[in-house]
Amino acid sequence: MIFTFVFDERLDIEVPKVYTAWNHLDARTQEEILTRWERSRGQIPDRIKELDQEIEKKQQLLYNEDDFEKSCRINEDIAELASIINDLWIWYRSTEAVTITSL
């Protein structure tokens, strides 16, 4: 097996897992990976939008929360959602680097 796609529960998308160096793959395999990745990658903007909406809801809860411990938990939730968004952006931009490398 040269590559596979695995579902990342945290990101809620399938991500590629390639078991060899990109430049060691033949052009057909690279194209197959990129084609499949584009389908997963296309879901990222919608996923980011969903997470942004969750953050906004949590921020509203935070603004109205007087209990310090609950505020801390809400802040942790917001930080985790922001971290997921960051990771999604990294994956979203990763195709550009792969495509440039393969030219």
Sequence and secondary structure as in RCSB ss.txt:
>XXXX:A:sequence
MIFTFVFDERLDIEVPKVYTAWNHLDARTQEEILTRWERSRGQIPDRIKELDQEIEKKQQLLYNEDDFEKSCRIN
EDIAELASIINDLWIWYRSTEAVTITSL
>XXXX:A:secstr
  EEEEEETTTTEEEEEESS GGGS HHHHHHHHHHHHHHHTTHHHHHHHHHHHHHHHHHHHHT   HHHHHHHH
HHHHHHHHHHHHHHHHHHHHHHHHHHH 
